[in-house]
Amino acid sequence: MKAVRFHGKHDLRVDDVDAPAAPGYGQVLIAPTFCGICGSDLHEYDHGPTWTSADPNPYSSASLPQILGHEFAGRVISVGEGVSTVVPGDRVSIQPQTGPRDDYFGQRNVPFLGPKASVIGLSWPWGGMAELAIVNEGNAIRLPDYITDQQGALVEPAAVGVHAVDRSQVQPGGSLLVTGGGTIGAMTALAGRAAGVSRIFVSEPNANRRKRIEGLGIGAVVLDPTVSDIGKIIRQETENGVGVDAAIECSGNGRALNACVDAVKPQGTIVQVGLMGGKVEVEPFRWTVKDITIRGSLNYPITIWPRIFEMMRSGLFPVEKIVDAEISMFNAKNDGFEALLAKESSKLKILVAMPQ
């Protein structure tokens, strides 16, 4: 079968690989339909290996070269013994976080925090950018009839945005700053609006992406951090000049984190979502004197899929607005990865369509 595999930095190939054997006990064989290219995939391609590894994963035994794709929907082809929640022919969305379910972390439904964490499409033998994939039963969530396959492939990044808003504890009628207008920043802004946030500010240096954020129709105030004092503008636009209730940093940029500290009100909350690979210069004294809370946000509760389905069904969470194109897996490198990484690209999300 054909699969898009990551071999190393800037080395992405459509390979012929052996198709998976029949699913084992508690496993499901999936034919992916659509798979999103994630920022993590882009980081892996441009700077990796980071999440992938030449050393076998301690849970899944996966190693490079890796079939990519952790944001995907598909159709159940067959199921192994013991599987009861899906049957052949079901459409499913994949929740990609996995790992042992009998250790401390697995028993608490946070396997991604454990030392043997594995992610389908990054550290698992199979991924969504292939004609077939094997996943555990708990990772295949049956799609309701009202959710399209394209939407099913967007549940994973949508869940990241919703969880970040949850972590911020911003309330309906509140105010929110999102730094970074890429896919996760856009999802976070959409999730904030769905949660009833009244004032949303988005800071993004790329002019084309600023236009994309404006085009989402959520009424966000979109700012250019290269020419504007973000904190000053936000204080002018918020009640009594105190700043936003919460800020969510989605760019992975140290300057953006410090802008969040400046823009958030005293006793506000900052959620760090964007991945920062190195050290950044911060001023903890400012955190203390503003009495703020700074929280990390990794992934999402692995049980969140039905909630995301309902948010999509309501029409309040139109995640499909971030999709720019659907491309063939054979064009994934040039029309997908390179297009998203191009300087001043306006693209937020590209879906890779699998052969059917």
Stockholm file with secondary structure:
# STOCKHOLM 1.0

chainA/1-356         MKAVRFHGKHDLRVDDVDAPAAPGYGQVLIAPTFCGICGSDLHEYDHGPTWTSADPNPYSSASLPQILGHEFAGRVISVGEGVSTVVPGDRVSIQPQTGPRDDYFGQRNVPFLGPKASVIGLSWPWGGMAELAIVNEGNAIRLPDYITDQQGALVEPAAVGVHAVDRSQVQPGGSLLVTGGGTIGAMTALAGRAAGVSRIFVSEPNANRRKRIEGLGIGAVVLDPTVSDIGKIIRQETENGVGVDAAIECSGNGRALNACVDAVKPQGTIVQVGLMGGKVEVEPFRWTVKDITIRGSLNYPITIWPRIFEMMRSGLFPVEKIVDAEISMFNAKNDGFEALLAKESSKLKILVAMPQ
#=GR chainA/1-356 SS CEEEEEEETTEEEEEECCCCCSCCTTEEEEEEEEEECCHHHHHHHHHCSSSSCSSCCTTTCCCSSEECCSEEEEEEEEECTTCCSCCTTCEEEECCEECCSSSHHHHTTCGGGSTTCEETTTSSSCCSSBSCEEEEGGGEEECCTTSCHHHHTTHHHHHHHHHHHHHHTCCTTCEEEEECCSHHHHHHHHHHHHTTCSEEEEECSCHHHHHHHHTTSSCCEEECTTTSCHHHHHHHHSGGGCCEEEEEECSCCHHHHHHHHHHEEEEEEEEECSCCCSCCCCCHHHHHHHTCEEEECCSCCTTCHHHHHHHHHHTSCCGGGGEEEEEEGGGIIIIIIIHHHSTTCCCCEEEEECCC
#=GC SS_cons         CEEEEEEETTEEEEEECCCCCSCCTTEEEEEEEEEECCHHHHHHHHHCSSSSCSSCCTTTCCCSSEECCSEEEEEEEEECTTCCSCCTTCEEEECCEECCSSSHHHHTTCGGGSTTCEETTTSSSCCSSBSCEEEEGGGEEECCTTSCHHHHTTHHHHHHHHHHHHHHTCCTTCEEEEECCSHHHHHHHHHHHHTTCSEEEEECSCHHHHHHHHTTSSCCEEECTTTSCHHHHHHHHSGGGCCEEEEEECSCCHHHHHHHHHHEEEEEEEEECSCCCSCCCCCHHHHHHHTCEEEECCSCCTTCHHHHHHHHHHTSCCGGGGEEEEEEGGGIIIIIIIHHHSTTCCCCEEEEECCC
//
